[in-house]
Each structure stands twice: as structure tokens, then as C-alpha cells.
């Protein structure tokens, strides 16, 4: 069946931004007098923003409310999203080309909505997407398929003609298990999982520029 809809992840897929989240988790804990345990970023990356704040609060006995933790973490990364984070290689050309080809496209992300909009608008691709849906909007992290299923529904597509473009292993596994075809995008933060990512995904690419070629070829083949 021809592909009609494309669900793009944000961090590590469209944006070269994963490094700032790995550092911000550690920086936040350090400023609260906590030595960051190994692997803490891997734990919270699967959660919604609220759930990760609750994890920090309860796991490390922090005095701040969840809302205060959320606001502080957003403040710590805000400048990078508003001013410095770049697109991944080939993302600008790929997204604009696919838009011209008539694909329905959206962004599904665990990141703060305000940060996602700011970065995509600054980088000139926000208008290519019909909407941005966050894990907070659906109340589940990407270890559950809710965000992918809701995104497809909003685009009036089903799992059979929708592709999910992601960089993280757990997200690819979730989408694939829900019936979506997946395209894995290489990100250096996940380099140790790349072989497994390739095994679990429908296609894999080193540059976002390759995504448009895969999708156009697939639809040409019917």
C-alpha cells in the first residue's frame, strides 16, 4: 500500500539536539546536589515530561514541585532550542521535498511543545507539518503507541500507509509493534544501539536526505 502519512520524531531525527538532553539531566541533578547515576538519561527519555519530573522528585527526594522541575528544565534548554540547535543533515531538503510531493506530515515528540515550535520555526520547516503532538498531550511516553496512533488518526491515515521516522530503539520498537513501518535515522548518541536499531526498523539511513528517496521509490513501486 502506498505511503500517505509520515510521523517524524524531533530530537535526534529532525534536530541535532540529543546531546543537550543528556547534559541537562545531569546538570539539573548536579545543581540540586545529586550525583547523576549512570543511565539516568536512558530512563527518563522514555517518559512524558511530567513523569520524568516526578521520577526526579521521588527518586532523589527533591523539594521542588513537579511543575517547578518542569519549568527549570525547560529554562535550561530553552536558549539552545530558540537560538542554536541545528537540523540534522539533509532534514531541510527532505521535509520540503516530501511536503511538495503531497505527503501528510506531523511531528510526534516527548519534548516541550514551546521548544519544538520555536526550533522548527527558526529553522524554516514548521509550516511543513500539520501539527506537533507531544507525549504530554496524549499522557503516555513513547514506550506506548498512543502518540503514534493519535498522530496517524489526526492525519486521517492508518498504520498500513503511515511511516514513523525515529532515531531511538525503544521508539522504533513501539511503532513497529503497533503496525507502522519505521525508518531509523542514525544519531551518534544511540551509536551503541545502531545494529539493533537497524534490525528492528523497516529501513535505516545515515542522513535524512535518504528518507525522501526511500518513500518516493516505495510509492513508485506501488
Order of alpha helices (4+ residues) and beta strands (2+ residues): beta-alpha-alpha-alpha-alpha-alpha-beta-alpha-beta-alpha-alpha-beta-alpha-beta-alpha-beta-alpha
